[in-house]
Amino acid sequence: MKEEVRVIRRLWSRPTAVLSACVALTLLLLFAVRVRPLDAQGQGAANEFYDSHFHLTNYIQQGISPRQFLAIMGPRVGRSTLFGIPLQQQWSYANSGDFAPTYYLHSDAPLYYYSFTDAYIASVYRSLSPAEQARFDPMITGFNPADMYGVDHIRRVLTTFPGVFTGIGEFSIHKEFVSAKVSGETASLTNPALDRILEFAAETGLVVILHNDIDVPDPKLAKVLITRDEVRRRLGALLTDPDTARFIL
């Protein structure tokens, strides 16, 4: 694991390579991959996919139950991640009056980090039978990636709910309109707080899922931000580097 941490640090010294690496990681983690069929206690049919990106809750911490999602998964999706959304949309009466926003585009009021989402995920996961639990991989997401104490939250969740969580995420570094609405400091790929999280993940073997957009709605910013074509070009070069290729794969 120490070698992976050293690779991460080398990447962090090369901002454009970091961005390409994060994009590659996101793509790898968000594509469904084949998994082995469940045993005789499973759903019977061969399972073809693993859903590595599923939010059980929305921006006001509401959503369906895990059992309802199992019905949606059916026999073709063998396993799925299970995480909430770490951001809560504020209902500001001064902004929207009696209208209760349920999505971040419904209001100009800010978003704030909502740590209870991890305890909620742990609670609903523990309410499932062992066979149902075997089809989910709960993830820790209720922390601020711009906070140096963020990694301490992850440690507390792991010790409070032992044996429940598989990894960290999905959390956002940059997400189009969302990042501008988040209260407090904006997350960044070069923030040492993110270094601490990734180092902890490397030490413990936890999977990390992060969201990092590469385009913006405003074309005026195209000159200072990386484009999709540029990501493809740099990613091709990145994969020829033995250090970063090892990190991505």
CORLINCOR-V394017 format. One record per residue. N is the residue number from 1. SS is DSSP state (hx for helix, st for strand, lp for the rest). PSI is psi in whole degrees, -180 to 180 (* if undefined). Layout:
BEGIN
n=<N N>
ss=<SS SS>
psi=<PSI PSI>
END
This chain:
BEGIN
n=<1 2 3 4 5 6 7 8 9 10 11 12 13 14 15 16 17 18 19 20 21 22 23 24 25 26 27 28 29 30 31 32 33 34 35 36 37 38 39 40 41 42 43 44 45 46 47 48 49 50 51 52 53 54 55 56 57 58 59 60 61 62 63 64 65 66 67 68 69 70 71 72 73 74 75 76 77 78 79 80 81 82 83 84 85 86 87 88 89 90 91 92 93 94 95 96 97 98 99 100 101 102 103 104 105 106 107 108 109 110 111 112 113 114 115 116 117 118 119 120 121 122 123 124 125 126 127 128 129 130 131 132 133 134 135 136 137 138 139 140 141 142 143 144 145 146 147 148 149 150 151 152 153 154 155 156 157 158 159 160 161 162 163 164 165 166 167 168 169 170 171 172 173 174 175 176 177 178 179 180 181 182 183 184 185 186 187 188 189 190 191 192 193 194 195 196 197 198 199 200 201 202 203 204 205 206 207 208 209 210 211 212 213 214 215 216 217 218 219 220 221 222 223 224 225 226 227 228 229 230 231 232 233 234 235 236 237 238 239 240 241 242 243 244 245 246 247 248 249>
ss=<lp hx hx hx hx hx hx hx hx hx hx hx lp lp hx hx hx hx hx hx hx hx hx hx hx hx hx hx hx hx lp lp st lp lp lp lp lp lp lp lp lp lp lp lp lp lp lp st st st lp lp lp st lp lp lp lp lp lp lp lp lp lp hx hx hx hx hx hx hx hx lp lp lp st st st st st st st lp lp lp st st st lp lp lp hx hx hx hx lp lp lp lp lp lp lp hx hx hx lp lp lp lp st st st lp lp hx hx hx hx hx hx hx hx hx hx hx lp lp lp hx hx hx hx lp lp st st st st st lp lp lp lp lp lp lp lp lp hx hx hx hx hx hx hx hx hx hx hx lp lp lp lp st st st st st st st st st st lp hx hx hx hx hx hx st lp lp lp lp lp lp lp lp lp hx hx hx hx hx hx hx hx hx hx hx hx hx lp lp st st st st st st lp lp lp lp lp lp hx hx hx hx hx lp lp lp lp hx hx hx hx hx hx hx hx hx hx hx lp lp lp hx hx hx hx hx hx hx lp>
psi=<-33 -35 -41 -38 -42 -38 -44 -44 -38 -38 -39 -23 -3 88 -42 -37 -36 -47 -44 -41 -41 -39 -45 -43 -43 -44 -43 -39 -27 -17 136 141 157 143 163 150 153 165 -168 -21 -2 -153 -4 -60 156 132 131 -24 158 116 110 18 91 120 119 -27 168 -159 1 23 36 156 -169 172 159 -35 -35 -38 -34 -38 -37 -40 -41 -159 -17 -28 108 -42 161 148 163 107 160 -158 126 1 137 130 123 137 98 116 -34 -25 -46 4 -131 -8 122 107 140 -1 153 -20 -3 -8 154 -4 154 166 147 154 137 95 -22 -16 -34 -41 -36 -46 -43 -40 -48 -32 -43 -19 -10 159 161 -38 -38 -41 -34 -13 3 148 93 145 148 125 -6 52 162 113 -5 4 125 -21 -3 -42 -29 -35 -43 -44 -45 -41 -43 -39 -30 -34 68 138 3 -49 142 -30 -165 130 179 134 156 135 -51 126 106 -109 -18 -48 -38 -17 -12 130 140 -162 141 136 153 149 -23 7 128 -22 -38 -36 -45 -39 -46 -36 -42 -41 -40 -39 -35 -11 18 139 143 129 118 156 128 105 153 -7 163 155 -28 112 -18 -23 1 -29 -23 -8 152 144 169 -44 -39 -37 -44 -43 -48 -33 -38 -42 -36 -38 -15 -10 118 -33 -53 -31 -40 -39 -45 -46 *>
END
